[in-house]
Amino acid sequence: MKAGKSLGAGILSVLLVSGVVGCGNNEDNTASPSASASASSGAEASKTPDTSSSKTEKVKITYSMWGSAEEGSATQAVADKFNASQDRIEVEVVSIPWENYMTKLNTQAAGGQLPDTGMMKEDGVIQWSSEGMLNDVSAMYEGSDSQPLDSLAYKYQGKPVAYAAANEVLLLYYNKDMFDKAGVAYPPSALDKAWTWDEFVAAAKKLTVDKKGKHPDEDGFNSDGIVQYGASIENLPWQLETWVLSNGGGFYSDDGTEVRVGEDASIEAIQKVADLYLKDHVAPLSVGQTDDGIQRTIIAGTVAMATNGAWNVGTSLNTAKEEGLNYGVAVLPYMKEKVTLNTGGANVVFSQTKHPQEAMEWLKWYNSEENNWGLISSGIWMPTLEKWYTDETLTHKWVDNPNFPPYDEYKSAVVDYAQSSAARPASWFYTNHTTDFNTLLGSILGDVWTGKTTAKDAISKNLEALKAAHEGSN
């Protein structure tokens, strides 16, 4: 990924991008902390903050993040601004490679040596909280007007245990030149004009072309000789939940306590996604294992429209636009209900810290828009405060810049969409053991995408195992 134009745009790209993007293809990297670690953290959590430091000596806290040494150094530069802004707290950034991040944290947890605060994978937040590894941050924004949207609060037993550092929604990206050449109207950016699933498939067929210029449903069309696909639905398990909800089903009940993926509506939605490749012949094969969908489709120039998260504007599409890509953004199509998921990488305070108040003060500063503006203006992050979505002056400050598609289009398809009734929090905001569940579901569905089995057979045969994963007992 490319660095942004201002300080911060490339600084923390892994903070959100690897957190959100990585949650699909790295779901098995989060392991449960040991029981002994949970016990020791519970004891630590009961301790009061250490206030023995003199007024002239700063309280030192550590903040962990995943990324390269260079990215860690850049993040430290941001922390240095915080350190210089007051005389009580000093933040040291600890950078850990993504592939070793959760392994390192588990090792530190077992030894009672976790950092004071840091990043946590979305699908591990509730599990770590349930095992006593995270501090209650419900009072973090008391008396402040900077509390993030409630939809960005990770909650365990009704109390916030973390807040997402950014607000992200799933969108439909499309290549305007491909649509123009095919004479197909652009997908709508307004929610009230969203395509139905059938309209989406019909448009995808007009945009799918084989070597002879034939489209699906035309005589002589060769599904083995497709040179341009009409569509691609990102089928990583957590993003796949969007379509299950849109069809009236769900992975879980509303409170996250029961598994619903075995219901007919849930199974039907998954099969419809698979059939884009298997029967409709409008999508390339995707086995739901890697989260580089926009790079493989829109940026590669092989697919006319594809779904994925808003962060792609800043992480890859800005560069592609500079190289000539003429792309647009739209709201997702829908099956029965209009749905998009919102998510965001979590910043947490670990319960082993002796300085929870200082850790929270750093996070409040760090999460404020003025201190991570480079990430927002580049399109990697979306703001966490409601005013940026409702105050037109602030929205213009955010969106009216060359890093984004045209203002009216982006405001409708992204800003307004994120605040609409269609936006629902991803299940890992309130559901435990989503790591194990998503990893197992992704494995189960592997043969569905290739047509070796159906969604109904795959899920029905493994439903009890999925329920066990949801209970944390597999």
N, C-alpha and C positions, 0 to 999 in steps of 0.2 A: 504494500500500500504506500501511497505517496504522502509526504508531509504536506500540511496545509500552508497557507500563505502567511499566517500569523502564529505567534507563540501559542502553543496548545493544540493547534489543529492536527498535528501529527504526534504530539506529545503522548496523548493517552489513547491513541486509536485502539490499542489492544484492550484498554480498560472497558470499552463498550463493545467494540467490534469482535474481539476474541471472546468476550463474555457472551454476547448475544449470538454472534455468528457461530462461535465454537460450541454453543450448547447443543448443536445437533450432532456434529461429527466427533465430539469428544466427550459424549455423555458418560462413557465408562471410566472417565478419569477421576471422578469424585468418589472417594471411598468413605465409609463411615468412620468417625473418630472412635478410638477404642473406649471401652467402658471405663477403664482406669482414667483416661483423659477426661471423660465426662465427669467423673467423680471429683477429680482434682479441680476442674474448672468450676464446679459448683461451689467448692469451698472458696476459691478465689473470688467468685462473683459476689460473695457475701461481705467481702472486705470493703471498707470505706476508702475513698480516694486518698492517696498519699499527699498530705499538705505540709510535709515537714520541710520542703525546700525553702530556702531563704528567698527574699524578694529579688535578690540580685542573681539568683541561679534559676535558669529556665527548667521547667519540667520537660524531660525528653521522652518523646513517644516515637514509635516506629509505625510506618504505613507500608504494607506489602502490596505489590501489584505484579501482574504477569507481563513479561516482555523482555526485550534484550537489554543489555547493559546501557546501550545508547538511549533507549526509551526510558530506562530508569533514571539516567542522568538528566534527561529533559524534564521528567516529572519532578525530580529534586529541585530543578530551577524554579518550578512553580511553587514548591513547598518553601523555598528560600524566600519568596515574596511574602508568604504567610509568616515565616519566622521573623522577617524584618518589620512586619506590621504591628508587632506587640512585643512585650518583654517578659512574657510568662511561659511560653511554650516553644519548643523546638522540635520540628518534625524531621525524621530521617526516613527516606524512602528506601525500601528493600525490593529490588527487582529480582524476580524468579522466572526462569523460562516457563512458557505455557505448559509444555509437555510434562514438566515436573511440579507444577504449581500445587495441585491438591495433594500429591504425595508428600511434598515438603511440609505443607500445613498439617497433614495428619501426623507426621513425625514430630513436628514441633508441639502439637497438641498433646501427644503422648508424653512428652518430656516437660510439659508445663511451660513451654517457651514460645508460645504464639506471639506474634507482634501485637501491638496495642489495637491496631485497626488495619483495615485493608479491604481488598476486593474479594468477593465471594461469588462463585458461579451461581447463576440463578437457580439451577435445579438442586443446589446443596443448601440453600439458605434455611428453609424450614426444617430440614433434617438436622442441621447443626444446632439450630435453636432448640429443637425438641430434646436434644441431648445435652443441653446446658452449656453450649459452647459460645453463645452470643449474648450480648447484653441487651436488655430492654431499652429501646431508644424512644419509647412513646412520649417522653417528656422533652425530647431533643429540641423541638421547635416551639415550646410553650412561650407565650409572650412575644412571638416573632411573626412577622408577616411573610416569612420565607418558607413556610411549610409546603412541601411538594404536593401535587395532586394525590388525593387519597388512593387513586387507582395505582399509584406507584409505591405503595407501602406493602412490604412483605409482612404478613401477619401470622403469628402463631398464638393460638388460644385467644384470638381477638385483639392482641396487642402488637403494635409495630415492632419488628425486630431489625428492620433495615429499610432503607429507602433506595429506590433506583436512582442512579446518578443522572439518568436521562430518560426521556419519554420516547419510545419508539413504536411505530405501528407498521403493519404489513400492507404493502401496496401492490399495484399492478404497474410495471414499467413496460414501455413499448417503443419500438423503433418507428419514428414518424415517416421516414423515407420508405420503409417497407409498406406501410399502410397507404401512403400516397401512390406508390407504384401499382398496388393492387386495387386502388379505388375504393378502399374500405374506410368507413368513418372511424375516427379515433374513439377509443373506449372513453366513457364519460368520466369527468373529474368530479361531478356532482353526485352526491349520494342518492338523491331522489331520482336520478336518471341511470342508476347502476344497471349494468347488464344482468339479465338472468343467466343461469348456467347454460341454457340452450342457446341464447344469443351469443354467449362467449364461444361456445363450441362452433357455432355456425360461422362466426367471424374467423376463428382459427382455421377452419377448412378453406376459406377463401385465401388465406395467407400461407397455406401449406402448398408447396410446389415440388413435383418430382423433376427428374432430369429432362423430361419431355414437356414440361410446363403444365402437366396435369395436376388437378386437385383431387382430394379424396371425394368419393362418390361419383367421380367422372369415369366413364369407360376408359380402360387402358391405364389407369393410375397404378403406379408401381410403389408400394409401400417400402420396398427395399432400396429404392433409388431417390429418396427424398433429399433435396438440396436446401430447402428452407422449411422450417417448421413454423406453425402458426402460434404455438403457445407452449409454456412450460409452467407447471405448478410445482413449487418447491415442496418436496414430500419428506423432509426431515420430520420426525414424529411431532415435535412441539409445534411446528407450523401447520402440520396436517390437521391438528385439532380445529383450526379455523373452519375447515369444510365440514367436519363432523358437527360442529355447533351450527353452522349455516343450514345444515339439513335437518335440524331439530334434534340431533343427538348430543353426544358429549363423550369425552374420555371419563369424566367424573361427574358426580352430583355437584350442585351449586356450592356446597360447603366443602367439597373435596374429600368426603368421607367414604363414598361408595364409587365403585367402578361401573361406568355405563357404556364402555366401548363395545360390549357385546350386543347392544340393542340394534334392532334392524336399521334404524335411521343412521346410526354411526357406521355400521358395516356398509350400507348402501353408498354413503358419501366417499368412503375410502375406495370402493370399487369404481366409482365414477372417475376419481382421479387416475386410477390405474388404467381405465379404459381410454383415456386421452391418448395413451400410447398403444394399447392393445387392440382397440376397436375403432376409435375415431381416426387414428393415424395422424394426429396433429401435433404430437409432442415427442421429443426424443426420450429415450430410455433414461430414467434416473432411478437409482436403487436406494436413495435416501440415506446416503452415508457421508457425503461431503457438502459443506456449506459454501460452495463457490458458484452458486447457481447463476447469478447475474454475469459473472465473468464467462461462464460456459455458454451462455445463451445470448443475451442482449449485446454484450461487449464483443463476443466472438463473431457476431453477425450471422448467426445460424438460426435464430429464433426471433419472431416478430414481437412477442409479448411474454413477459415472465413475472412471476410473483416473488417478492422478497421484502426485506425490511428497509425502512427509511434511511438507515445508516449508510446504505450503498451509495447514496448521493455523494457523500464525502469520502468514502473509502476507495471508490473505484470509478464512479461515473463522471466525476469532475475531470479526471485525467482523460477518460475516453471522449468526453465532449470536446476537450481541447484538441483532441486528435481527429475530430470530425464527426463523432456520433451525434445524431440528431434524435434525442430521446424525449419522451414525455412521461408523465405520471398520471395514474387514474385510480379510482377506487376499485376494490375487488368486485368481481361478479358474485352472484349469490345463488344458492340452491333454493332454500325456502325463506331464510332470514338473512338480512344483511349483517355481516359480521367481519370485523377485523380484530386481531389480537394486538394488545400493547404490552411492551415489556421494557426492560432496561437493566443493565448490570448493577449489582448491589454493592454498596459500600457498607461495611459492618464494623461494629466494635466488638472485639473478642472478649469473652468473659474473664479471661485470665489477666487482663490488664489491671494495673493498680491505678490507672489514670483515666477512668471512663469519661469524666467530664471534659478533660482536656482533649481526649480523642474525639468527642462529639463536637467540640468547638472547632476543631480542625475540619471535620467533615462538613459542618455547616458552611464554613468559609469556602471550602473546596467545591461544594455543590452549587454555589451561587453563580448565576449567569455571568456576572461581571468578571469572575475569576476563571471561568472556563469558556470564555466567549469564542476563542478560536475554534473549539470543537463544534460549537453551535453554528457559527457563521460559515463553516466549511461544509456543513450538512451531515456530520457524523452523529452529533447529538441533537435532540430536540429539547427545548426548555421543560423544566419540571413545574413551573408556576403557571397557574391559570391565566394570569394577566397577559402573558405573551400570546395567548390564543384569543383573547376577548378584546384587548386594547389595540385598535387598528394601528396606532402610532408605533407600538412595540412590535406588532406583527410585521410592519413594513421594515423596521430596523433589522429584524431577523431575516426575513425572506427576500426583501427587495435588493438582491445582490447577484452578481454574475455566477455565483456558484450553484444557483438554483434554476430550475425551469421557470418559465414566465410566472410572474407574481400571482395572477388570478388563478392559473392552473394549479400551482403548488398550494396556494392557500386553500382552495376547495378540496383538492385530492388528499392533502396531508394535514394541514392545520385544522380545518373544519372537521375533517374526517376523524381526527384524533379526539375531538370533543363531542362527537355525535353518539347517538344511541347504539351505533354499530360497534363501537370500540369496547372490547371486553378485556380484562386482565388475563394474561396467560396463567394457566393453572398453577404454575410453580410459585405464584404469589401467595397461595393459600393452601396448597396441597403438599403433603409429605411424600418422600420417596419417589419423586418424579424422575430422579436419575435412573433408578432400577427399572421403573415402569417404561420409560421412553427407550432405554437400551434394549429391553426385551421386546417391546413392540416393534422397534426398528428391525430387529432380527427376524421376528415372525413374519413381517410383511415383505421380506426380501424376495420370496418366491411369488408373491402377489404381483409385484411390479413386472416381473418377467413372464407372467401368465402360467406358471407351473401349478398354481393353485388359485383359489378365489379368496377374496377377503372374508367371506362367510366361513369357509372351511378353516382358514388359517387362524382366525380369531376364536372361533368356536372350540377348536381343538386345544387352544392354549389359554382359554379364558381363566381357568383356575390358577394357572401360573401367573397370569397378569394380575389377578386379585392378590395373590401371595406377594408379588413384587410391590404392589400398592401398600400392603401391610408391612413391608420391610422384612418379610420372612422367607424370601427365596434364596 
